[in-house]
Amino acid sequence: MAEEPAKEAQPKERQAMPRDVILVGKKPIMSYAMAALMQLKESGEITIKARGRAISAAVDVAEVVSKRFLSGDAVVKDVAIGTELIGEPPRNVSTIEIKLSTKK
């Protein structure tokens, strides 16, 4: 009989993000704003997501796109806030999702 190899802890597989989701992180705000603008023009609706310290940057991206770039032609459709347990030991990290869509 062959012995089974010990199973190692495997990291979670990353799910493919939909094209209309912008994940805000450490890059400059304008790079996310330009990506959001391109996706908004293409699909008509986008979701800007962030967690932790990047939440304020995500809000800035949404405001830049809707107020500066599109001059009121985009509206904030929905804002969802939440908390995730991350790390070892687990700790609470705040999250935000901002949905923008173009006016029709």
C-alpha positions as CSV (number, residue, x, y, z in Angstrom):
1,M,0.0,0.0,0.0
2,A,1.2,3.4,-0.9
3,E,1.2,6.1,1.8
4,E,-0.6,9.3,1.1
5,P,1.5,12.4,1.2
6,A,0.8,14.8,4.1
7,K,-1.6,17.5,3.0
8,E,-0.1,20.9,3.3
9,A,-2.1,23.9,4.1
10,Q,-2.9,25.5,0.8
11,P,-3.7,29.2,0.5
12,K,-7.1,30.2,-0.6
13,E,-7.5,30.3,-4.4
14,R,-8.1,33.7,-5.7
15,Q,-11.3,34.1,-7.5
16,A,-11.3,36.0,-10.7
17,M,-12.7,39.5,-10.2
18,P,-15.4,40.7,-12.5
19,R,-14.2,43.3,-14.9
20,D,-16.4,46.0,-13.5
21,V,-14.9,45.8,-10.0
22,I,-12.1,48.2,-9.1
23,L,-10.0,47.2,-6.0
24,V,-8.4,50.3,-4.4
25,G,-5.1,49.9,-2.7
26,K,-1.8,51.8,-2.4
27,K,-1.5,53.3,-5.9
28,P,-2.2,57.0,-6.5
29,I,-5.9,57.8,-6.6
30,M,-5.8,59.1,-10.2
31,S,-4.7,55.7,-11.5
32,Y,-7.8,54.1,-9.9
33,A,-10.0,57.0,-11.1
34,M,-8.8,56.5,-14.7
35,A,-9.4,52.7,-14.6
36,A,-12.9,53.4,-13.1
37,L,-13.7,55.9,-15.8
38,M,-12.7,53.5,-18.6
39,Q,-14.8,50.7,-17.1
40,L,-17.8,53.0,-16.4
41,K,-17.8,54.2,-20.0
42,E,-17.6,50.6,-21.2
43,S,-20.1,48.8,-18.9
44,G,-22.3,51.7,-17.5
45,E,-21.9,50.5,-13.9
46,I,-18.9,49.7,-11.7
47,T,-18.1,48.7,-8.1
48,I,-15.3,50.3,-6.2
49,K,-14.1,48.1,-3.4
50,A,-11.6,48.8,-0.6
51,R,-10.8,47.7,3.0
52,G,-8.9,49.2,5.9
53,R,-6.8,52.3,5.2
54,A,-7.8,52.3,1.6
55,I,-11.4,53.2,2.3
56,S,-10.8,56.9,2.2
57,A,-9.0,56.5,-1.2
58,A,-12.0,54.6,-2.5
59,V,-14.3,57.4,-1.5
60,D,-12.0,59.9,-3.2
61,V,-12.0,57.8,-6.4
62,A,-15.8,57.7,-6.5
63,E,-16.0,61.5,-6.0
64,V,-13.3,62.3,-8.6
65,V,-15.1,60.1,-11.2
66,S,-18.6,61.3,-10.5
67,K,-17.9,65.0,-9.8
68,R,-14.8,65.9,-11.8
69,F,-14.5,63.6,-14.7
70,L,-18.2,63.1,-15.5
71,S,-19.5,66.4,-14.1
72,G,-22.6,64.9,-12.6
73,D,-23.3,62.3,-15.3
74,A,-22.5,59.5,-12.9
75,V,-24.4,58.8,-9.7
76,V,-23.6,56.7,-6.6
77,K,-26.2,53.9,-6.8
78,D,-25.3,52.1,-3.5
79,V,-22.8,52.1,-0.7
80,A,-22.3,49.0,1.4
81,I,-20.0,48.8,4.5
82,G,-19.0,45.8,6.4
83,T,-16.3,44.0,8.5
84,E,-14.1,41.0,7.6
85,L,-12.0,38.8,9.9
86,I,-8.5,38.7,8.5
87,G,-5.2,37.2,9.6
88,E,-3.9,35.1,12.3
89,P,-4.9,35.9,15.0
90,P,-8.2,37.1,13.4
91,R,-8.8,40.8,13.5
92,N,-11.6,43.0,12.2
93,V,-11.0,45.0,9.1
94,S,-13.6,47.4,7.7
95,T,-14.7,47.2,4.1
96,I,-16.6,49.4,1.6
97,E,-18.3,48.8,-1.7
98,I,-19.4,51.9,-3.8
99,K,-21.5,51.3,-6.9
100,L,-21.4,54.0,-9.5
101,S,-23.6,54.1,-12.6
102,T,-24.0,56.5,-15.5
103,K,-27.2,58.5,-15.8
104,K,-29.4,57.4,-18.7
